[in-house]
Amino acid sequence: MRILIASDLHGSLPATEKVLKAYKELNADHLILLGDLLNHGPRNPIPDGYAPAKVAEKLNEMADHILAVRGNCDSDVDQMLLNFPMMSDFSWLILESGVRLFLTHGHLYHKDVLPPLANGDVFVHGHTHIPVADPEREIWIFNPGSTTFPKANFVTSFGLYENNTLKVMDFDYQVIKELKLK
C-alpha cells in the first residue's frame, strides 16, 4: 500500500496540483490530508494561486481516495464545498503491518499535548509547516511539512508511506526525512 500525506494546502491551486501530480506519478492508493485545505488563515499571506473553489473541485475529483481531518483554518463553509468528510479533529488509520497512525492537524494535539497513544503508534500531524520524522519516547512523530508555506528553511514537501516507511519528500521526489516503522 502506498499513501500520500499532505498538509496545509491553504487554498493554493498550484500546491494542490503538485500534490495530485505526485499522487498519480507515485501511484499512491490513498491521499491523507491533514487540514488547512481551502483557507489561507489570518496569520498567513495569501498564497500563490489562491483559488479555494478550484482547489475544492480538484480534491473532489479524488474524493473516494481521500481521508482528511480538520485544520485550524478549516470551517463548516469549507466542508460545504468538499465531497469528503474533513471536519473531524482526528482519525485513526491502521496499516497492514498493524501499526496505528493517529491523524490530526496539530493545533489541538501536538508533541507537547499528545492524545492517549500506545507504544509503536505514529502521531501524524501538520500545522507547524516543519517536516518531522523522529521517534519520541516509544511513539513516533511524523509531519510531512507544508505544501504551501514551508518554515525553518525547508522546501515545500509531502509525506509518503510505503514498505513500512514514512518519508518526507520534496516535489522532486528527494527524501528529506525518513522513519522506518517496526
C-alpha positions as CSV (number, residue, x, y, z in Angstrom):
1,M,0.0,0.0,0.0
2,R,1.2,3.5,-0.9
3,I,-0.3,6.5,0.9
4,L,0.5,10.2,0.1
5,I,0.2,12.5,3.0
6,A,-0.2,16.3,2.6
7,S,-0.9,19.2,4.9
8,D,-1.6,22.9,4.7
9,L,-2.7,23.4,1.1
10,H,-4.2,26.8,2.3
11,G,-6.3,27.2,-0.9
12,S,-3.3,27.2,-3.2
13,L,-4.2,25.7,-6.6
14,P,-0.5,25.3,-7.7
15,A,0.2,23.4,-4.4
16,T,-2.8,21.2,-4.8
17,E,-1.9,20.4,-8.4
18,K,1.6,19.4,-7.3
19,V,0.1,17.1,-4.6
20,L,-2.2,15.5,-7.1
21,K,0.5,15.1,-9.7
22,A,2.7,13.4,-7.1
23,Y,-0.2,11.2,-6.1
24,K,-0.6,10.0,-9.7
25,E,3.1,9.7,-10.6
26,L,3.9,7.8,-7.4
27,N,0.9,5.5,-8.0
28,A,-0.5,6.1,-4.5
29,D,-3.5,4.2,-3.3
30,H,-4.8,6.8,-0.9
31,L,-4.4,10.5,0.0
32,I,-4.4,11.7,3.5
33,L,-5.0,15.5,4.0
34,L,-4.0,16.8,7.4
35,G,-6.1,20.0,7.4
36,D,-6.0,23.7,6.4
37,L,-7.2,22.8,2.9
38,L,-9.0,25.8,1.5
39,N,-8.4,28.9,3.7
40,H,-5.1,30.7,3.9
41,G,-5.8,31.8,7.6
42,P,-5.4,35.2,9.1
43,R,-1.7,34.7,10.1
44,N,-0.6,33.6,6.6
45,P,-0.2,35.7,3.4
46,I,-2.5,34.9,0.5
47,P,-0.7,32.0,-1.2
48,D,0.4,31.9,-4.8
49,G,-2.6,30.8,-7.0
50,Y,-5.2,31.3,-4.2
51,A,-8.3,29.7,-5.5
52,P,-10.2,27.8,-2.8
53,A,-13.2,26.8,-5.0
54,K,-10.9,25.4,-7.7
55,V,-8.9,23.5,-5.0
56,A,-12.2,22.0,-3.8
57,E,-13.1,21.0,-7.4
58,K,-9.7,19.2,-7.8
59,L,-9.9,17.5,-4.5
60,N,-13.5,16.4,-5.1
61,E,-12.3,14.5,-8.2
62,M,-10.3,12.4,-5.8
63,A,-12.9,12.2,-3.0
64,D,-13.1,8.4,-3.0
65,H,-9.4,8.2,-2.2
66,I,-9.1,10.9,0.5
67,L,-9.1,10.6,4.2
68,A,-9.0,14.1,5.8
69,V,-9.0,15.9,9.2
70,R,-9.9,19.4,10.1
71,G,-7.2,22.1,10.5
72,N,-7.4,25.3,12.5
73,C,-8.2,27.3,9.3
74,D,-11.0,24.9,8.1
75,S,-14.7,25.7,8.7
76,D,-18.2,24.4,8.1
77,V,-18.3,26.5,5.0
78,D,-15.3,24.7,3.6
79,Q,-17.0,21.4,4.2
80,M,-19.9,22.5,2.1
81,L,-17.6,22.7,-0.9
82,L,-16.0,19.3,-0.4
83,N,-17.4,15.9,-1.2
84,F,-15.5,14.0,1.5
85,P,-15.6,14.5,5.3
86,M,-12.9,16.7,6.7
87,M,-14.4,18.2,10.0
88,S,-13.1,15.5,12.4
89,D,-10.3,16.7,14.7
90,F,-8.6,13.3,14.3
91,S,-8.8,9.9,12.7
92,W,-7.1,6.6,13.1
93,L,-5.6,4.5,10.3
94,I,-4.3,1.0,10.9
95,L,-1.6,-0.1,8.4
96,E,-1.3,-3.6,7.1
97,S,1.6,-4.1,9.5
98,G,-0.7,-3.3,12.4
99,V,0.9,0.0,13.2
100,R,-1.6,2.6,14.1
101,L,-1.5,6.2,12.7
102,F,-3.2,8.9,14.7
103,L,-4.0,11.6,12.1
104,T,-4.6,15.2,13.2
105,H,-3.8,18.7,12.1
106,G,-1.7,19.6,15.1
107,H,-3.4,22.6,16.6
108,L,-5.3,20.6,19.3
109,Y,-2.9,17.7,19.8
110,H,0.8,18.2,19.2
111,K,4.1,16.8,20.6
112,D,3.6,18.6,23.9
113,V,-0.1,17.5,24.2
114,L,-0.3,14.0,22.8
115,P,-3.6,12.0,22.8
116,P,-3.5,8.6,24.6
117,L,-1.3,6.5,22.3
118,A,0.3,3.1,22.7
119,N,3.9,2.3,22.2
120,G,4.6,1.9,18.5
121,D,1.8,4.3,17.4
122,V,2.6,7.1,15.0
123,F,1.4,10.6,15.7
124,V,0.9,12.2,12.3
125,H,0.2,15.9,12.1
126,G,0.7,19.1,10.1
127,H,0.2,22.7,11.3
128,T,3.8,23.6,12.1
129,H,4.8,23.6,8.4
130,I,8.1,21.9,9.5
131,P,8.9,18.3,8.4
132,V,9.5,15.8,11.2
133,A,10.2,12.1,11.1
134,D,11.5,11.2,14.6
135,P,10.8,8.8,17.4
136,E,9.5,10.5,20.5
137,R,9.6,8.2,23.6
138,E,8.0,5.0,22.3
139,I,5.8,6.9,20.0
140,W,6.8,8.1,16.5
141,I,6.2,11.6,15.4
142,F,5.7,12.4,11.7
143,N,4.9,15.7,10.0
144,P,5.0,16.0,6.1
145,G,5.8,19.7,6.3
146,S,3.7,22.2,4.2
147,T,2.8,22.1,0.5
148,T,2.3,25.9,0.5
149,F,4.2,27.7,3.3
150,P,7.3,25.8,4.4
151,K,9.1,27.1,7.5
152,A,12.5,26.7,9.1
153,N,14.4,26.8,5.8
154,F,12.6,23.7,4.4
155,V,11.1,23.5,0.9
156,T,7.5,22.6,0.1
157,S,7.0,18.9,0.9
158,F,4.6,16.0,1.4
159,G,4.7,12.6,3.1
160,L,4.7,9.1,1.5
161,Y,4.1,5.8,3.3
162,E,5.3,2.7,1.5
163,N,7.1,-0.5,2.6
164,N,6.5,0.2,6.3
165,T,8.4,3.5,6.0
166,L,7.2,7.1,6.3
167,K,9.2,9.6,4.2
168,V,9.1,13.4,3.9
169,M,9.8,14.3,0.3
170,D,10.2,17.4,-1.8
171,F,8.3,17.7,-5.1
172,D,11.4,16.5,-7.0
173,Y,10.8,13.2,-5.0
174,Q,14.0,13.6,-3.0
175,V,13.8,12.2,0.6
176,I,14.2,15.0,3.2
177,K,13.5,12.8,6.3
178,E,12.6,9.1,6.8
179,L,11.1,7.0,9.5
180,K,11.2,3.2,9.4
181,L,8.3,1.6,11.3
182,K,8.6,-1.6,13.4
